[in-house]
Amino acid sequence: MRFNEIAEATNGMVLTNYSNDEIKSLIIDSRKPFISRDALFFAIAGEHHDSHDFLEDQYAKGVRNFVVQKEVKIGSEANIILVDNTIKALQQIAAKHRSLFKLPVIAITGSNGKTITKEWLFTCLSPFYNIVRSPKSFNSQVGVPLSVWGIDKAHNMAIFEAGISQSNEMQNLERVIQPTFGIFTNLGAAHDQGFVSREQKLSEKALLFENVNTVIFNGDDNHIYSKFSIKGFCWGYNDRCDLIIINVDSSSKGVLVQLQLEKATFELKLPFTDSASFENMMHCIATMLYFKIGKEDIQERINKLLPVNMRLELKKAKGNSYIIDDTYNNDLGGLQRAIEFLIAQQQKSRKVVILSDILQSGLPDEVLYNQVFEKLQAAHVELVIGIGSDISGYQSLCKQPAYFYNSADEFLDQMGQLDLNESVILIKGARVFGLERVVKSLEEKIHGTVLKINLDALTNNLNFYRSKLESKTKIMAMVKAFSYGSGSFEIANLMQFHRVDYLGVAYADEGVRLRENGIHLPIMVMNPSPDSFESIYKNNLEPEIYNLGLLDKYLQFLNGREGSIHLKIETGMKRLGFDEDEIDNLIERLQSNENLSVKSIFSHLAGADDGAHQQFSEQQADKFKRLSSKLIAAIKEKPILHLLNSPGILRYPQFHFDMVRLGIGLYGVEAGKTEDQKLLQPISELTTIISQLRTVKKGETVGYGRKGVAKKDIVVATIAIGYADGFSRAFSQGKGFVWVNGQRASVIGNVCMDMTMIDVTDINVEVGDQVEIFGNNISIIELADAIDTIPYEILTNVSQRVKRVYFTE
Ligand SMILES: *Cc1c(COP(=O)(O)O)cnc(C)c1O
């Protein structure tokens, strides 16, 4: 489509029109670092982030085509369309694009399993069709139009997923996807908040299938059956189903399922045994049968299914590097997303991409690799390593420094000659290339215990607190103590990406580390000691000043140079802060030292997490208001005022002032123990492995001090975590518990320095199995309660020798 056609499809008003460009890509994220001339930028106005504010930057980066919802002026060569709502316009354009193609379009919706079903269906159908599908889990109001935009002439089938979180969203997605065939995965509790009832949620989701001929679903579910039986092709145990499950025989190796279709019975072997995978596989089998694929082919395709890992994992690598592990598959959409994640990692400026051939793109190879290399060039990748004969064949198109190899083995042989230090390395390849071996050889070795940090959960939690603030209220993200044990600049980097206003650290060293790793946000240092003034000053950090003595020392150090400071006032915590009787002297110092710039004035509540202290907290707030007003009246500047930590943000909306200091909530814990805990996601998962198993006879003892006594014959597993890793010794003798293969297991005997023994008597385990210490099954709050401490301590105790892995879904 050309610019003029786009303007027509959106019914928008053309504000300026320099040239009628052909539009090839659609962009919605102003942080996207690389842009091509033929991109169309949609300025989306979110509650906290309005990309209309960044249009000049986009223009400077080379964007010339814009869709906006506010009247704006950009550069002289800009083409601008003004519409009422840019998201709606994006959907209209995608809908127009969709209507240009006639092909079977499978839409997948439901509560769980959409992405896996889509990926598996792609594996099942790809030998028979040229398929375009949603990248990763692009299923939202903006993700769906971006997916649909990917259809082109070469495709003869499309598979898109659609997800909604509230009422009135599905119709839009239906208009964009225009599906001809549907799969309804299941109806669970996900996103229940957005709907009045389950019924309403089902009805809303069903709107996606208004115009399709056939819907595949689980016919044993009465709700779903009543909704879709008319146009259903359903599977299940019930006789009313089209595809009837006669018998299921499970063993540890897999599942043998006996099925009946139109009176004929047949058997299939399924590679996964868990119930969620079973459901996903049944959807795929029913779809293949519907599309008349033969039973032998079905069996062969099912054998090819692999666990879907949709995560992009950031791991520490040798040579002070990081790797982004994306070795599950390789397609253009996914490549784009992986490169974005690569660019977002500002810890190291040197970016390296290791990339395999891209299979089944539906594009002619030359066009394909031209696009691939353009993306790498636009992203300023400093070194490209191509693996496979196709990509090697087009190496002349690559503008970046590059090396090419025919196979992963060839590359592994010669890898030692390349400099892969001090870099962020994206490793992306289709499964058949086996690039996971490259990941293995670059990865730092671990001793089995890993803290995994979910960057999406972190974003979710940040957004949750943002939703509680007025848009003008600033956020200081507290990243002290290695971001509450979760890392340091990795978390700060994400906060910077999401444009929080300030960072808070405890010590100057922590701030210096952040500066060394590309963090340019303002940083407040809460415990500045005089011997750190020099590094504070040099690294543009801002000290908290909490009494006259410290102030005088800092003034002396500055010796007339300019400096930014934060003033802490004591209102009841009795920790750090100017006392009331120091305020007059403080004012006098500030008035006579104009080189000092007071960035903010703040205080801290002693009991924000507990309603019992409400009256005391209100008194603290009153005192804060009184003393800060007095200070502000006496100085020329208008400093930022802030009082609240995470639990305070939720309990005292009336005391948000200009900024809040968000700590533990970001890391997934509502310290005030309110219902809001449900809306936060745990950001970290601490896991280890089983090192050894043994039977212990009745009466024998386990561990130091012989504190664990077997009351009957039991099975004991030794796991690779101890108090030196942060698994407190207080968990000894049954106080602590871990999660193994779907069940809880108690600690037996005393926790040792590097190891712990657990009782796994009735649990099916093997050496090497993963053990969760905390995460999705055992919460940090529960663990803290078990040993009478607070979640803060559990989080920050995880020792630095435990390897951190960061991932995004
Ligand atoms: C650590 C800290 C916070 C953050 O507290 P949370 O309860 O983790 O949100 C806020 N303010 C100050 C002064 C702190 O030291």
The ligand as an SDF file (V2000), in Angstrom:
LIG
                    3D

 15 15  0  0  0  0  0  0  0  0999 V2000
   14.3370    0.7260   50.2600 C   0  0  0  0  0  0  0  0  0  0  0  0
   13.6600    2.0010   50.3500 C   0  0  0  0  0  0  0  0  0  0  0  0
   12.4260    2.2070   49.6930 C   0  0  0  0  0  0  0  0  0  0  0  0
   11.6710    1.1230   48.9880 C   0  0  0  0  0  0  0  0  0  0  0  0
   10.9050    0.4170   49.9170 O   0  0  0  0  0  0  0  0  0  0  0  0
    9.9550   -0.8040   49.5040 P   0  0  0  0  0  0  0  0  0  0  0  0
    9.2140   -1.1190   50.7260 O   0  0  0  0  0  0  0  0  0  0  0  0
   10.8440   -1.8860   49.0730 O   0  0  0  0  0  0  0  0  0  0  0  0
    9.1110   -0.2870   48.4040 O   0  0  0  0  0  0  0  0  0  0  0  0
   11.8940    3.4730   49.7200 C   0  0  0  0  0  0  0  0  0  0  0  0
   12.5130    4.4780   50.3720 N   0  0  0  0  0  0  0  0  0  0  0  0
   13.6680    4.3040   51.0290 C   0  0  0  0  0  0  0  0  0  0  0  0
   14.2760    5.4620   51.7250 C   0  0  0  0  0  0  0  0  0  0  0  0
   14.2680    3.0680   51.0580 C   0  0  0  0  0  0  0  0  0  0  0  0
   15.4070    2.8860   51.7320 O   0  0  0  0  0  0  0  0  0  0  0  0
  1  2  1  0
  2  3  1  0
  2 14  2  0
  3  4  1  0
  3 10  2  0
  4  5  1  0
  5  6  1  0
  6  7  2  0
  6  8  1  0
  6  9  1  0
 10 11  1  0
 11 12  2  0
 12 13  1  0
 12 14  1  0
 14 15  1  0
M  END
$$$$
